Amino acid sequence: MEILEKKIKFLSWFRWMGLGPAIIIYLAAYGVFNRWICLILFAAFSLGFYNICNSERKKILCDNIVGDIRKALNRVGQNHAVFELKSMKIGIVVRVYLIRARQKSPVCNKAVVESISNGWYRPYICATQIVDLDSENDIREAQDVLNEDLLKDIQERIAKEKGKRE
């Protein structure tokens, strides 16, 4: 996993390297086009390069998070689960919808938490939500409840941070 962690760090750093070629594009186009067109070219290249690197970074992170959790769940005998990863400014929210885990639910919860706690990607995760459902049709309702819980949790964190500052 060390290689993937290095890739993530490299992409985090490399996404800012798009400014160099963007400046070159701006300078090369400055004499040919109006200034505002050159600025648009500069911004388009910079943002495009940044977004490409950032999306690859997120893809690597999410693929590895899901892969590790899936392996952990398979080890405890839970083969049916749906994963949802939400990327936010504060980090990634990992949601695991266990389908018909029933009695295995506590063991599955422990496996997911251990998998995330031991993963190299732990610093990138801000919240983990795990729920056991009867079928995949119940996911929409569960999302609404989990979204409310997540909002309350974020509001509590903000309130605690305000309290520490004052």
Salt bridges, closest charged atoms under 4 A:
GLU2 OE2 - LYS6 NZ 3.50
ASP63 OD2 - LYS59 NZ 3.07
GLU84 OE2 - LYS86 NZ 3.71
GLU84 OE1 - ARG95 NH1 3.66
GLU114 OE2 - LYS110 NZ 3.90
ASP134 OD1 - ARG102 NH2 3.78
GLU136 OE2 - HIS80 NE2 2.76
ASP144 OD1 - ARG140 NH2 3.15
ASP153 OD2 - ARG157 NH2 3.37
